[in-house]
Amino acid sequence: MTNAPGRTESSAPEKSGTPGAGGGPGGGAGRFAALARRHGALVALVVLSLVASFSFDSFATGGNLENMAVSSAFLAIVALGMTFVIVSGGIDLSVGSVFALGGVLAAWGSRHGTLVALLLPLLVCGAIGLVNGLLIARARLAPFIVTLASMLGARGLMLNITDEGADTFLVPKDAFLADLGRGSLLGVGVPVWITVVLFALGGVLLRRTRFGQHVYAVGGNEDAASLMGASVARTKVSVYVLSGLLAGLAGALNAAWLTSGVTILGQGMELEAISAVVIGGTLLTGGMGFVSGSLVGVLLLKVIQNVINQIGSLDSAYQQVVSGAFLIVVVVAQAGLRAPRRVRAARERARRPNPSPG
């Protein structure tokens, strides 16, 4: 196993002396494609934020920025888990329902103390991720079908707990759990600090550990990953468990922030998380991605939503229209950036001499 995160599209173009890396024809194009994939969303975020700051007086205020940061934290935690899943070549459609279930379980458990309120959603949501991983990795079922079934199952379990949504469990405002959701440290909300710590740990896990190398390798080519000694099944199970745990944690923190377990939350969150991850530069086909890009993708989506709210004359439905259009542009751009590399690879194969018979 190499120290780089797999010999996949995430790192291969960056090596010197290879076509597209500056050591041969197309080197500039290869570097530009890599930079565009990695930092394109960040550039868009900075430009849009600057334009919004000069266009709307209330955009750059402390209260608005704090609200955007805290509301982004919950989606960001979900997107962190989704990043591992997509880099491994999978997809998880259950995170929205798992997020809502985690919030309800945390609010219900808060009557028994903060420890129960945090452990209960982690255990249940982690178990859902484990089932997803086992069915996908061991039974070789399609991730789309498995996680779609889990999405319906988690939503049904949540409705059963809340008597079809008739019961709303409240988090005591004097509980430590409420402090986690509504408290602040150095003027910044506690959920934001938790998100920053999780992303720092996630970045180290994905880029600097053997497990992260296996995630890249499995997403790039499962057969090659297996030959390199990576446990494909164990890696797949692990990323789905991680996704379930993080979705449950995000739901618990959101319940602490709202001081209640709201049953209608989480609808469409799986699509927002996938959009943020892809906008941040992670390929839907797997094998390439980074957690910092997913965080930037989340912030970019939230800034777009906030700008539409600042305009005032546009309906909130335009948020999804703009986000969807932006996602299409990013996916098309990813395909365009990858095309020259595929062409160069095909030309290299064509130039190789055919082995003589016998």
Disulfide bonds with the S-S distance in Angstrom:
none
